Amino acid sequence: METYEQMLEEAYKKIKPVETKIERFEVPKIEGHFEGTKTILTNVQQIASYVRRDINHVLKYLLRELATSGKIEGNRVVLQTKIPSTKINEKIQQYVREFVFCKECGKPDTELKKQDAFMFVNCLACGAKHSVRAKI
């Protein structure tokens, strides 16, 4: 008859090891070019889908933070002024910190919910809920 330790050792060999590494959430860098005095961004749609947010919400935030006007034309965004990609990437990172990451567990598994006049970020991983600014 096997001892408890031997049976436990055998059971550990049969189960799948627990993954302890946390994969890093990396938002894609902005891609685009200048056309005259305008900035053309070609992958805002992909970034919005990667962070699971509405492109209109992301664009509204970018336009307000960059103090410019712009619009969606097909699958690209046209900004009315020349803005360097480093500044746009910085604003996208700020958006992700404010509207995507959970303040409790730090995971990006969240969704935006509007209740009355307030906007909340609901975490699907830990269940936390915190308010964010509704008007951007």
C-alpha positions as CSV (number, residue, x, y, z in Angstrom):
1,M,0.0,0.0,0.0
2,E,1.3,3.5,-1.0
3,T,1.8,6.2,1.6
4,Y,-0.1,9.5,1.4
5,E,3.0,11.4,0.2
6,Q,3.5,8.9,-2.7
7,M,-0.1,9.2,-3.8
8,L,0.1,13.0,-3.6
9,E,3.3,13.0,-5.6
10,E,1.7,10.8,-8.3
11,A,-1.3,13.1,-8.4
12,Y,0.9,16.2,-8.9
13,K,2.6,14.5,-11.8
14,K,-0.8,14.0,-13.5
15,I,-2.2,17.5,-13.2
16,K,-1.3,20.5,-15.4
17,P,1.1,22.9,-13.8
18,V,-0.3,26.3,-12.8
19,E,0.7,29.1,-15.0
20,T,2.1,31.9,-12.7
21,K,3.3,34.3,-15.4
22,I,1.1,37.2,-16.3
23,E,1.3,38.1,-19.9
24,R,1.7,41.8,-20.5
25,F,-1.1,43.8,-22.1
26,E,0.6,45.7,-24.9
27,V,-1.5,48.2,-26.8
28,P,-0.4,48.4,-30.5
29,K,1.5,51.6,-31.5
30,I,-0.3,54.1,-33.7
31,E,0.4,53.9,-37.5
32,G,-0.1,56.8,-39.8
33,H,1.4,59.5,-41.9
34,F,1.1,63.2,-42.7
35,E,-0.8,64.5,-45.8
36,G,-0.2,68.3,-46.0
37,T,-1.3,69.7,-42.7
38,K,-3.4,66.7,-41.8
39,T,-2.4,63.5,-39.8
40,I,-3.8,60.3,-41.1
41,L,-4.1,57.4,-38.6
42,T,-4.6,54.0,-40.1
43,N,-5.0,51.6,-37.2
44,V,-7.2,53.4,-34.6
45,Q,-10.0,50.8,-35.4
46,Q,-7.6,47.9,-34.5
47,I,-6.5,49.7,-31.3
48,A,-10.1,50.3,-30.3
49,S,-11.1,46.6,-30.9
50,Y,-7.9,45.5,-29.0
51,V,-8.9,47.4,-25.9
52,R,-12.6,46.5,-26.5
53,R,-13.9,50.0,-26.6
54,D,-16.1,51.8,-29.1
55,I,-14.0,53.7,-31.7
56,N,-16.1,56.8,-31.3
57,H,-15.3,56.9,-27.6
58,V,-11.6,56.5,-28.2
59,L,-11.6,59.1,-31.0
60,K,-13.6,61.6,-28.9
61,Y,-11.0,61.2,-26.1
62,L,-8.1,61.7,-28.5
63,L,-9.6,64.7,-30.2
64,R,-10.3,66.4,-26.8
65,E,-6.8,65.6,-25.4
66,L,-5.0,66.6,-28.5
67,A,-7.0,69.8,-28.9
68,T,-7.8,69.2,-32.5
69,S,-10.7,68.3,-34.8
70,G,-11.0,65.1,-36.8
71,K,-13.2,62.5,-38.2
72,I,-13.5,58.9,-39.3
73,E,-13.2,58.3,-43.0
74,G,-13.7,54.6,-43.9
75,N,-11.3,52.7,-41.7
76,R,-8.9,55.6,-41.0
77,V,-9.0,58.7,-38.8
78,V,-8.1,62.1,-40.2
79,L,-6.9,64.7,-37.8
80,Q,-6.8,68.3,-39.0
81,T,-3.3,69.2,-37.7
82,K,0.1,67.6,-37.7
83,I,0.6,65.7,-34.5
84,P,3.7,63.4,-33.8
85,S,3.0,59.7,-33.2
86,T,4.7,59.8,-29.8
87,K,2.2,62.3,-28.5
88,I,-0.7,60.3,-29.9
89,N,0.7,57.1,-28.4
90,E,1.0,58.8,-25.0
91,K,-2.6,59.9,-25.1
92,I,-3.7,56.4,-26.0
93,Q,-1.8,55.0,-23.0
94,Q,-3.5,57.6,-20.8
95,Y,-6.9,56.4,-22.2
96,V,-6.1,52.8,-21.5
97,R,-5.0,53.7,-17.9
98,E,-8.2,55.6,-17.3
99,F,-10.9,53.7,-19.2
100,V,-9.5,50.1,-19.6
101,F,-7.5,48.9,-16.6
102,C,-9.2,47.9,-13.4
103,K,-8.1,50.1,-10.5
104,E,-8.3,47.1,-8.1
105,C,-6.6,44.2,-9.8
106,G,-4.9,46.0,-12.7
107,K,-6.3,43.7,-15.4
108,P,-7.6,45.0,-18.7
109,D,-10.7,42.7,-18.7
110,T,-13.2,45.5,-18.2
111,E,-16.3,47.0,-19.8
112,L,-17.8,50.5,-19.8
113,K,-21.3,50.8,-18.4
114,K,-23.4,53.9,-18.2
115,Q,-25.8,54.3,-15.4
116,D,-27.9,57.4,-15.3
117,A,-25.4,60.3,-15.7
118,F,-22.4,58.3,-14.5
119,M,-20.0,56.1,-16.4
120,F,-18.5,53.0,-14.7
121,V,-15.7,50.6,-15.5
122,N,-16.8,47.1,-14.5
123,C,-14.1,44.5,-14.1
124,L,-14.9,41.1,-15.5
125,A,-12.0,39.5,-13.6
126,C,-12.5,40.6,-10.0
127,G,-16.0,42.2,-10.1
128,A,-14.8,45.7,-9.0
129,K,-16.7,48.7,-10.2
130,H,-15.3,52.3,-10.2
131,S,-16.5,55.5,-11.8
132,V,-14.8,57.4,-14.6
133,R,-15.6,60.7,-16.1
134,A,-18.7,60.4,-18.3
135,K,-18.0,63.5,-20.4
136,I,-14.8,63.5,-22.4
